[in-house]
Amino acid sequence: MTILFASDLDRTLIYSKNSRGTEVNEQDLSTVEWVDDKPVAYMTNKGIELFDQLPSEISFLPVTTRTASQYQRITGLFNAQYQPTYAIVANGAVILENGEPLVEWSEKIKQQLKQDCTTIEHVLPQLQAYAKKGFVLKVLQAESWFVYMIIDEKMFSVEELENLSNIFYEQGFTLSHQGRKLYIMPNCINKSIALQFVKERIGATTVLAAGDSYLDLDMVMSADHGFIPSHGEAVQKIDSLPPHISITQQTGVLAGEEILKIVSNYLL
Ligand SMILES: [Mg+2]
């Protein structure tokens, strides 16, 4: 029996200083990511311990919107001794197998992007009109896959998000607002579809999935058991809670620990 524990990383298992909350003392936190030798992401010590002791029947599958190189920075969790066999990065556009991208998978996504007219070249010209608005601080690209913006949250209204969501929805994109980042994600780049591929490849019998954002919702909903941190954007997108979905009681970095606690007890 193989149980797959597919989990988003940022704001689900690992947390920045801004998103981790204030309930946990510095000495109870471990750094899991550094940028230029500066700590940037954390888990609780207890969370790390639970993660390290997950039963061998449970295979961990990271599923992140980070690019491969951003993912590989999380050395506090995925150190030289422990590398998951598979990782889904770039929101599902890339599947790493033993650290190497599966070329046939990404080629399929590239063709689909062209067919759907949802390539970066299609999005960028449309964003010029918004670049003049005060809320857009930067427009960035995740390799050749998708566009995301760094926004000024104080100047960005719910109406603005709805307006942009509607415009891009009709063209085949999903928008996700996560703190200072606003993702414009082509629908064919989807964590859930990539997860299904890995599930079949390893012959997993059961999938547990966790995620906080709108981009995680399909994956969490289609799992046998799904977990959403209570602070997550995904919580707002659910009308009624299906019985196989749990929302954490805790928020911030403690929500990550709570999910790991439930997953580590799954077989008991
Ligand atoms: Mg997340």
Residues whose N, C-alpha, C, O or C-beta is under 5 A from the ligand:
A	BS01	MG	D8 L9 D10 R11 T12 D212 S213
